[in-house]
Amino acid sequence: MPASSTMAAIKNGGPFSHFRRTQSLRFPRATTTGSPLGNNHHHPAISSPSSCGVQSANGSGSLSRKGSRNFRSKSSRHRHGSTEALSLLGRMSNSQKIALCTTWRQMRQQQGQLFSLMRKIFMELAQTEPAVKEIFCKADYVDCWEKASGGGPNPASMEEHIRMLIKFIDDLVQFVEGDSETQQIINSSSKCIGQQHAFLSRTSQLSANVWDKLGEIVMEKVCSVECVQKTREAGRAWRTLIAFWTDEIRCGFEGEVKAFSRQDFFKKILKSLSYRRPSTEAAQTPVECQCEELAQKLQRLRATEEYLDELVYGRE
């Protein structure tokens, strides 16, 4: 059946009229004629199928069931990479940027309520995630001893996490306001936060799902603030911002955990290949000589990798 006949049958209630068009409902096609904006300009949130890169093989322009990769949320993609900070601005309209910055300034003016809000976020996270509760309990215990001995605050304590989270949101809001100097900070600090917590996957069995849970709690608490609830654009802006840095932190966390796994794998290989036969036994076979040579090469590669890591950390 020709493509035009098939589409006509669907529109007229044919046998295919009841199939599910979930993606079409989420992202409806814009009309090419009679646009209310004039000059055939489409609304930025609703684009034609051809512009989305989902043109069908028959040229009918129908939307794909799976949807375009550009319109899928980052949480539904494989986390092979990380979204750059500049894409955060592309996700927000001007009204959303203004609403975000305005509501954050209002929350910053009420320091007591803001600290109480952030404390509720970490308390709820600790209640739902046993690993987080254990980490904070140990950190608070160590913090008490350090304060008693005249030392500084423990960065692993909940109070320090509250201050660091507020400072981190400050940097994000400044970048949204148009401060280009914070772009490099946003690009590096988001992933760096996840990388700095990666060792907890070994010591405290911290999983990557904790970051998704943290994002859900932050989104719920922030969007319940009175000044955010006043405008719809403010809620949308905050959800976009929180989803952005949650994905960035999780990406850095998972990448560092995989790096740890690779290091363990190479250590096991080196340990197995570093075996030496006693001098009383016969000479090494050709296969053993090759294994020894491979072990030496791996050791040199490992030394080179550590040297490069030191250079990178030294520049940062």
C-alpha positions in Angstrom: 0.0 0.0 0.0 1.4 3.4 -0.9 2.5 5.7 2.0 -0.2 8.3 1.3 -2.9 5.6 1.4 -1.6 4.2 4.7 -1.6 7.6 6.3 -5.1 8.3 5.0 -6.3 5.0 6.4 -4.9 5.8 9.8 -6.5 9.3 9.9 -9.9 7.9 8.8 -10.0 5.3 11.5 -8.5 2.4 9.7 -7.2 -0.8 11.3 -4.1 1.0 12.5 -5.9 3.9 14.1 -5.6 2.6 17.6 -1.9 2.0 17.8 0.0 3.8 20.6 1.5 7.1 19.6 3.3 7.9 22.9 6.1 9.7 21.3 3.8 11.7 19.0 1.8 12.9 22.1 5.0 13.9 23.9 6.3 15.8 20.9 3.5 16.7 18.5 4.2 17.9 15.0 4.0 21.6 14.3 1.9 22.9 11.5 3.7 24.2 8.5 0.9 26.6 7.5 -1.2 29.0 9.4 1.4 29.5 12.2 0.2 32.1 14.7 3.7 33.6 14.8 3.6 34.3 11.0 6.3 33.8 8.4 6.1 30.1 9.0 8.1 30.2 12.3 7.5 27.3 14.6 7.5 27.3 18.3 10.9 26.4 19.7 9.5 23.6 21.9 7.6 21.9 19.0 9.5 21.2 15.9 8.7 19.3 12.7 9.8 15.7 12.3 12.2 16.5 9.6 14.1 18.9 11.8 14.3 16.4 14.6 16.1 13.9 12.3 13.3 11.3 12.4 12.2 11.3 8.8 10.7 7.9 8.0 12.0 5.7 5.2 8.8 6.2 3.2 9.2 10.0 3.3 5.9 10.5 5.2 7.6 12.4 8.0 5.9 10.4 10.8 7.5 10.3 14.2 9.4 7.3 15.3 8.2 5.3 18.2 11.5 5.5 19.9 11.9 9.2 19.3 14.9 11.3 18.4 18.0 11.1 20.6 17.9 14.9 20.9 14.5 14.8 22.5 15.1 12.0 25.0 16.1 12.8 28.5 19.7 12.2 29.5 18.6 9.7 32.2 17.3 7.4 29.4 20.6 7.4 27.5 23.7 5.4 28.1 26.0 7.4 30.2 29.0 7.3 27.9 29.7 11.0 28.2 28.6 14.1 29.9 26.7 17.2 28.8 28.7 20.4 28.6 27.8 23.3 30.8 26.8 25.4 27.8 23.9 23.0 27.1 22.4 24.1 30.4 21.7 27.5 28.9 20.2 25.9 25.8 17.6 24.1 27.9 16.3 27.2 29.6 14.3 30.1 28.1 15.1 33.7 29.2 12.1 33.8 31.5 13.3 30.6 33.2 16.8 32.0 33.7 15.3 35.2 35.3 13.0 33.2 37.5 15.8 30.9 38.6 18.2 33.7 39.5 15.4 35.7 41.2 14.2 32.8 43.4 17.7 31.9 44.4 18.5 35.4 45.5 15.3 35.4 47.6 16.3 32.1 49.2 19.8 33.4 49.9 18.4 36.4 51.8 16.9 34.0 54.3 20.1 32.2 55.4 18.4 30.4 58.3 15.7 28.9 56.2 18.1 28.0 53.5 20.4 26.1 55.8 17.4 24.3 57.3 16.2 23.3 53.8 19.6 21.9 52.9 19.8 20.0 56.2 16.4 18.4 55.5 17.7 17.3 52.1 20.7 15.5 53.6 18.7 14.1 56.5 16.2 12.6 54.2 18.9 11.2 52.0 20.6 9.6 55.0 17.2 8.0 56.0 16.7 6.5 52.6 20.3 5.4 52.0 22.0 3.4 54.7 25.4 4.0 53.2 25.0 7.8 53.4 23.8 7.5 57.0 26.9 5.5 57.9 29.2 8.0 56.2 27.8 11.0 57.9 27.7 9.3 61.3 31.4 8.5 61.0 32.2 12.0 59.7 30.3 13.7 62.6 32.1 11.5 65.1 35.5 12.5 63.7 34.4 16.1 63.4 33.7 16.2 67.2 37.2 15.0 68.0 38.8 17.4 65.6 36.9 20.4 67.0 37.8 19.2 70.6 41.5 19.1 69.6 41.4 22.5 68.0 41.4 21.4 64.4 39.3 22.6 61.5 36.0 21.4 60.4 35.8 17.9 58.8 34.8 18.3 55.1 33.0 15.0 55.2 30.5 16.2 57.9 26.9 17.1 57.0 27.4 20.8 58.0 30.3 21.1 55.5 28.3 19.4 52.8 25.5 21.9 53.3 27.9 24.8 52.9 29.5 23.3 49.8 26.1 22.5 48.2 25.0 26.2 48.7 28.3 27.4 47.2 28.0 25.0 44.3 24.5 26.3 43.5 25.8 29.8 43.7 28.3 29.0 41.0 25.6 27.4 38.8 23.3 30.4 39.2 26.1 32.9 38.4 26.8 30.9 35.2 23.1 31.1 34.2 23.2 34.8 34.9 25.9 35.2 32.2 29.1 35.0 34.1 31.4 33.4 31.6 34.2 33.1 34.1 32.4 30.4 35.9 32.0 28.2 32.8 35.3 26.4 33.4 34.4 25.9 37.1 31.1 24.3 36.2 32.6 22.0 33.6 35.2 20.7 36.0 33.6 20.9 39.5 30.5 18.9 38.6 32.5 15.8 37.5 35.1 16.4 40.1 32.5 16.1 42.9 31.5 12.7 41.6 35.2 11.6 41.2 36.0 12.7 44.7 33.2 10.4 46.1 34.2 7.4 44.0 36.4 5.8 46.6 33.3 5.5 48.8 32.0 2.8 46.5 34.7 0.6 48.0 34.8 1.7 51.6 31.1 2.3 52.2 29.4 0.5 49.2 28.1 3.8 47.9 26.3 3.2 44.6 25.7 5.6 41.7 21.9 5.5 42.4 22.5 7.7 45.4 23.0 10.7 43.1 19.7 10.1 41.4 18.0 9.9 44.8 19.8 13.1 45.9 18.5 14.9 42.8 14.9 13.7 43.5 15.0 15.0 47.1 16.6 18.3 46.1 14.0 18.8 43.4 11.2 18.1 45.8 12.4 20.3 48.5 13.4 23.3 46.4 10.2 23.2 44.3 8.2 23.3 47.5 9.6 26.7 48.5 7.0 29.4 48.4 8.9 31.7 46.0 9.5 28.9 43.6 5.8 27.9 43.6 4.7 31.3 42.6 5.7 30.9 39.0 5.6 27.9 36.8 8.8 29.0 35.0 10.8 28.9 38.2 9.8 25.3 38.9 10.8 24.3 35.4 14.1 26.1 35.7 15.0 24.5 39.0 14.1 21.0 37.7 16.4 21.6 34.6 19.3 22.9 36.8 19.0 20.0 39.3 18.8 17.4 36.6 21.9 18.9 34.9 24.2 18.7 37.8 22.9 15.4 39.0 23.8 13.8 35.7 27.2 15.5 35.7 28.1 14.3 39.2 26.9 10.8 38.5 28.9 10.7 35.2 32.1 11.6 37.1 31.3 9.1 39.8 30.8 6.2 37.4 33.8 7.1 35.3 36.1 7.1 38.4 34.6 3.8 39.7 35.4 2.2 36.3 38.9 3.5 36.5 39.3 1.9 39.9 38.1 -1.4 38.4 40.6 -1.2 35.6 43.4 -0.5 38.0 42.4 -3.6 40.1 42.4 -5.7 36.9 45.9 -4.6 35.9 47.2 -5.2 39.4 45.9 -8.8 39.4 47.6 -9.3 36.0 50.9 -7.9 37.3 50.6 -10.0 40.4 50.1 -13.2 38.4 52.8 -12.4 36.0 55.4 -11.3 38.6 55.8 -14.9 39.7 59.5 -16.0 39.6 60.7 -19.6 39.6 63.3 -20.6 42.2 66.9 -20.7 41.1 67.1 -24.4 41.9 64.6 -25.2 39.2 65.2 -25.5 35.5 65.6 -22.4 33.3 62.5 -20.5 32.2 60.7 -21.7 29.1 60.1 -19.4 26.1 56.5 -18.8 27.3 57.6 -17.8 30.7 60.1 -15.4 29.2 57.4 -13.8 27.2 55.2 -13.5 30.3 58.1 -11.8 32.2 58.6 -9.4 29.3 54.9 -8.6 29.3 55.0 -7.9 33.0 57.8 -5.5 32.6 56.0 -3.6 29.9 52.9 -3.4 32.0 54.9 -2.0 34.9 56.4 0.7 32.6 52.9 1.6 31.3 51.7 1.8 34.9 54.5 4.1 35.8 53.8 6.3 32.8 50.1 6.5 33.7 50.9 7.6 37.3 53.3 10.2 36.0 50.6 11.6 33.6 48.1 11.7 36.5 50.5 13.7 38.6 50.9 16.2 35.8 47.2 16.6 35.3 46.5 17.0 39.0 49.4 19.4 39.3 48.0 21.7 36.6 44.6 21.7 38.3 
